[in-house]
Amino acid sequence: MTTDLKHTVRLARVDILLIMRNRSALTNAVLMPLLVAGFLIFTARSQAADQVPFMLTGQVATLALFAPLVNLAGFYTTRREELILKRLLGGPASATAILGGSAAGATAVYLLQVVALCVAAVPLGVGLPENPLLLLAGVLGAAGLFSLVSMVISGFSSTGELAQIATVPFMFLCLFLSPAIVPLDALPERLGRIAGYLPMTPVTELIRTGFLGSTDNAGQGVLPNLGLLAAWVAVAAVVARRYFRWDPRRG
């Protein structure tokens, strides 16, 4: 267990360095998501100041779709096709450490982005999180869930570029069928009911409750959202185990 942890930390450190040294990855996984989040938050502030807490907490949740999902799906696929994963698997690191190291690196990037928004929340008048532990639970749960989803998408993709493109439909589903951008009660009733059970909803509700201390959706509580998120993580883990590939899809 200790050896696996050491390998995981080492591989996570390597992944973070690769992101920081790769201009494209740094822009797409770190800077661009923050710029988009900042634009949406300040747009909401200019139109209606009371919408800033809702939009800011929604963007904290939305950021989980970038490094742990889009970027990681590309990483896994590219490394598999270049036989890097197979070479790592032939070394001292276990499969869990290899995959977990990349997921941990993506999670670290996401956590840095969350910290940046937490800092920005103070001058924006939102203040610091009311319940940091619940916020952290939502953030880590989101990172774990979307890292597993990235493994599933990687299993069906033949190149890193195609893997990242393949994440787009899932991203749209998460963005528009969840309370990340608009409240669920703003959706048609039947659609809102369905969206309440989709994976981005418990992520957003937990993060929003952790940040603000209350939710806009009074019918949703902390425990039901934790349970729903845990259920989605379990489903994603089973599907990832079934469809993730170590061998290249080409050749």
N, C-alpha and C positions, 0 to 999 in steps of 0.2 A: 504493500500500500504506500509506504514512504517513498519507495523507488518510483512508483507510478506518479506520485505527486511531484517529485523532482523533475521527471521527464515532462509532465504536463506544464509546469511552470517554465521550464527551459524552452519548450516549443511555443508557448504563448509569447514569451519574450521575443523569440525570433519572428513570429508573425507580426507583432506590433512594430518591430524595427522595419520589416518589409513594407508595411503600410506607410510608415513615416518616410521611407526613402523612395517609395514609388509615387511619383507625382499624380498619376491617374488615380491610384487607390486612395491616396490622401485626400484628393479633391472629391471623389465620388462617395467615399465612405465616411469622411469626417467633416470636411469644410462645407460642401454643398448642402447636406442635410441641415447643418446649423444655420446656413444662410437662408434657406427656405423657411425654416422654423422661425427665425428672426423676422423675416418679411411678413409672415402670416400673423405673428403676434403683434407687430407694430401696426399692421393694417387694421387689426381688430381694435387696437387702442385708439387709433384715429377715428374710427367709426362709432365705437361704443366702449367706453372704458370698463364697464362692468363685464364685458366679454373676455377681458384679458386673462383672468384666472382659468376660465374654461378652455380658451385656446392654448394657453401655455401648458397646462397639464395634458391636453390632447397631443401637443407636439412632443412632450416627454415620452409618451407612449409610441408615437409615430416613429421616433428615431430608432426604435428597436427593429424597424423593417430594413435598415440600411446595413450597418456592419454585421449584425448577427444573421441576416437573411441574404440580402443581395450580394454583398461582398464575400461572405463565407461560402455561398453556393458556387461562386466563381473560383474561389481558392480550392475547394475540395475537388472540383471537376478538373481544373488545370493540373493540379498535382497528381491526380489519378492518371490522366492521359499522358503525362510526362514520366510516369512510373515512379514518381517521388514517394507516393504513399506505399507502394510495394517495397521500395528500398527501406523506408522507415520501419515497415512491418517486419523486415528481416533483421532489424537491429534489436537493441535491448528494450526499446519502448514497446509497451503493449498497445493493442488497438484502441483501448479506452484512452490511454495517454495521448496517442497521436491525434485522434479526433477531438478529445477534450482540450488539448493544447490550443488548437485552432479556435475552438469555441470560446475558450477562456480569453484568448487575445481579442476576439471580436467583442466579447462582453466588456473587457477593460476599456476598449474604445467607446462603447456605448455609455459606460459609467462616466467617462470623462465628459461626454456630451451632456449627460444628465446634470452633472455638477455645474457645467457652464450655464445651463438654463436655471438651475437653482440660484446661482449667483445673480443672474440677470433678473430673477423674480423680485429681488429686494428693491432696486431702483424703480421697477415697474409697479410697485405698490402691492404686489401679491404676498410678499414676505417669504420667510423660510418655511419649509415643510412642517405641518402640524404633527405628523406622525412619521418620522424618518424610517422607522423599522418597517412599517407597512409599505411605504414608498419603495424601500429597498426590496421587499418581498415581491412587489409587482414588477419592478425593473428586472430582477434576477429571473423571475418566472418567465417574463417576456423573452429575455435573452436565451434561456434554456429552450423554450418552445420554438422560437424561430431558428435557432441553431439546428434543431432536429428537423424542422421543415426544410432547411437548406440542404440537409443530407438527402432527404427524399427527392428534392428537385434535381440534385446532382446526379442521383442514380438514373435519371431519365435523360440526362443531357450529355452530349458528346464533346462539347467544348465549354470553356469558361464563359465565353461570350453568350452562348446559347443558354447556359444555366442562369445567367443574370437576366436575360430577356424572359426566360420562363417564370421568373419570380413576379413579373409585372401583374398578371391576372390575380394572383394571390394578394399582392399589395393593394390593388384596387378594391378587392373584396374586403380587406381589413380596414381600408380608409373610409369607404362609403357605406359599409354595413356594420357600423360600430359608433359609439358616442365620441370617437376621437375628434371629429370635425363638427358634427351636428348632434344634438340630443336625439336619443332613440325615439322620443315622442314626436319629433318632427318628421319622422318617416311614416309612410302608410302603416296602418295598424298591424296588418298581417306581416309586412316586411320587418317592422320594428320588433315584433315578437320573435321572428326567426333570428334577427340580428342579435337579440339578447343572449342567444346560446352559441354564437360564433366566437372564435378564440380571442379576437381583439377586444371584445366587450369586457370580459373580466380583467384583462390587462389594464385597459383604460380606467375602469371603475376603481381598481385597487390603487393605481397611481394617483388618480384624482382625489380619492378619499385620504390617501396618505399625505398628499400635499395640502389639501384644503380642509380636511377634517369632516367633510360631508360630501354627498353625491347629489347630482341633479336628479338621478333616478331613485326615488325613495323606496321603490319596491325591491331594490337590490341591496343586499348586505355584504359585509366583509366575508363572513364564513361561506355563504353560497358562491361568491366570486372566487374565493380561494379554492373551493372544491371543484368548480367548473374549470378553472385554470389547470389544476392538478390533473383533472380528467383529460384535458386536451394534451397536456405534456405526456401522459401515459400513452394515449393513442398515437401521438407523433413518434414516440420512442419505438413502439411496436412496428409502425409502418417504416420508419427509418432503418430498423434492424432488417426488415424484409427486403427493402429495395436499394439500400446503399451498396455501391459496387467498389471493390478494391482493384479490379482489373479494368483496363481501358476498354471503352466501347468500340474504338476503332482499331482495325488491324488485329 
